[in-house]
Amino acid sequence: MSKNLNHQDWVVQQFNKYLRKQYRDVIIHSSIIEGVLRNESKKGSFDQASKALLRSGKINSTEFRVFNEVREIRNNLVHESFRNQLVQNDIDGLRDELMKKYMKHIR
């Protein structure tokens, strides 16, 4: 890993030069999960969709917790990194945590 970039330098590195494959992959995976849940529930947000599916019995509480963890980590990775200007190591840590969640549940 390179030096711990500040937020502005990280954004320039990621979006002006290239989008790292690892970062892109976790965003794509979480977007697919969100899309499936929203489509199945007919709700407008990730949070509303998973809650509606839990209430309807289409997912169980364990699945709800997993989806909620994915949603929270994804939101931190995307929204909080820009709002709170996380540094590169924080962003990389969230990305790695989210990928570990995916890998744990697809095996």
CORHUVEN-V400678 format. One record per pair of residues at least 12 apart in sequence whose C-alpha atoms are under 10 Angstrom apart, sorted by sequence separation. I is the first residue (numbers start at 1). J is the second residue. D is the distance in Angstrom with one decimal. If there is no record, write none. Layout:
I&J&D ; I&J&D
This chain:
34&46&5.4 ; 37&49&5.6 ; 38&50&7.9 ; 40&52&9.5 ; 41&53&6.1 ; 33&46&8.7 ; 34&47&8.9 ; 36&49&9.2 ; 37&50&6.3 ; 40&53&7.9 ; 41&54&9.8 ; 50&63&8.9 ; 51&64&7.4 ; 77&90&8.8 ; 78&91&8.9 ; 81&94&9.6 ; 35&49&9.4 ; 37&51&9.8 ; 38&52&9.5 ; 50&64&6.2 ; 76&90&10.0 ; 77&91&6.2 ; 31&46&9.3 ; 34&49&8.1 ; 37&52&9.3 ; 38&53&9.3 ; 41&56&9.0 ; 50&65&9.2 ; 76&91&8.7 ; 77&92&8.7 ; 30&46&9.8 ; 34&50&8.7 ; 37&53&7.8 ; 50&66&10.0 ; 51&67&9.8 ; 77&93&9.1 ; 78&94&9.6 ; 41&58&9.2 ; 47&64&9.8 ; 50&67&7.0 ; 51&68&9.1 ; 77&94&5.9 ; 78&95&9.7 ; 40&58&9.2 ; 49&67&9.9 ; 50&68&7.5 ; 76&94&7.5 ; 77&95&6.8 ; 75&94&9.9 ; 76&95&9.6 ; 47&67&8.7 ; 74&94&8.0 ; 77&97&10.0 ; 46&67&8.6 ; 47&68&7.2 ; 50&71&9.7 ; 73&94&6.5 ; 74&95&8.2 ; 77&98&8.9 ; 37&59&10.0 ; 46&68&8.4 ; 73&95&8.1 ; 74&97&9.8 ; 46&70&9.8 ; 47&71&7.4 ; 73&97&7.7 ; 74&98&7.2 ; 46&71&6.9 ; 47&72&9.3 ; 73&98&6.3 ; 46&72&9.9 ; 72&98&9.5 ; 70&97&9.4 ; 71&98&9.4 ; 70&98&6.5 ; 73&101&9.7 ; 69&98&8.5 ; 70&99&9.3 ; 37&67&9.1 ; 70&101&7.3 ; 69&101&8.3 ; 70&102&8.3 ; 34&67&8.5 ; 33&67&8.0 ; 67&101&9.7 ; 66&101&7.9 ; 34&70&9.2 ; 66&102&9.3 ; 30&67&9.2 ; 33&70&8.7 ; 34&71&8.0 ; 33&71&9.2 ; 66&105&8.5 ; 30&70&6.9 ; 31&71&9.5 ; 29&70&9.7 ; 30&71&7.5 ; 63&105&9.7 ; 30&73&9.5 ; 31&74&9.0 ; 26&70&9.9 ; 30&74&6.8 ; 29&74&9.8 ; 30&75&9.8 ; 27&74&7.3 ; 26&74&8.2 ; 27&77&8.8 ; 26&77&9.6 ; 27&78&8.3 ; 23&77&9.4 ; 23&91&9.1 ; 26&94&9.8 ; 27&95&8.7 ; 30&98&8.6 ; 23&92&8.1 ; 26&95&6.6 ; 29&98&9.4 ; 30&99&9.5 ; 11&81&9.6 ; 22&92&9.2 ; 25&95&9.3 ; 26&96&8.6 ; 29&99&8.8 ; 11&82&8.8 ; 23&94&9.8 ; 24&95&9.5 ; 26&97&9.7 ; 27&98&9.3 ; 23&95&6.4 ; 26&98&6.8 ; 27&99&9.7 ; 30&102&8.9 ; 22&95&7.7 ; 23&96&8.9 ; 26&99&6.1 ; 29&102&8.1 ; 7&81&7.8 ; 8&82&9.2 ; 11&85&9.6 ; 22&96&8.5 ; 25&99&8.5 ; 26&100&9.9 ; 7&82&7.7 ; 10&85&9.5 ; 7&83&10.0 ; 10&86&9.1 ; 11&87&9.8 ; 23&99&9.4 ; 26&102&8.6 ; 7&84&8.8 ; 8&85&7.8 ; 10&87&7.3 ; 11&88&9.2 ; 22&99&8.7 ; 7&85&5.0 ; 8&86&9.5 ; 9&87&9.0 ; 10&88&6.2 ; 6&85&7.7 ; 7&86&5.8 ; 8&87&8.8 ; 9&88&8.9 ; 10&89&9.9 ; 6&86&7.4 ; 7&87&5.2 ; 8&88&9.9 ; 5&86&9.3 ; 6&87&4.9 ; 7&88&7.0 ; 10&91&9.3 ; 5&87&5.8 ; 6&88&6.6 ; 4&87&6.5 ; 5&88&5.3 ; 6&89&9.4 ; 4&88&5.4 ; 5&89&7.9 ; 7&91&9.4 ; 3&88&8.2 ; 4&89&5.9 ; 2&88&8.9 ; 3&89&8.6 ; 4&90&9.0 ; 1&88&9.4 ; 2&89&9.2 ; 1&89&8.6 ; 1&92&9.3
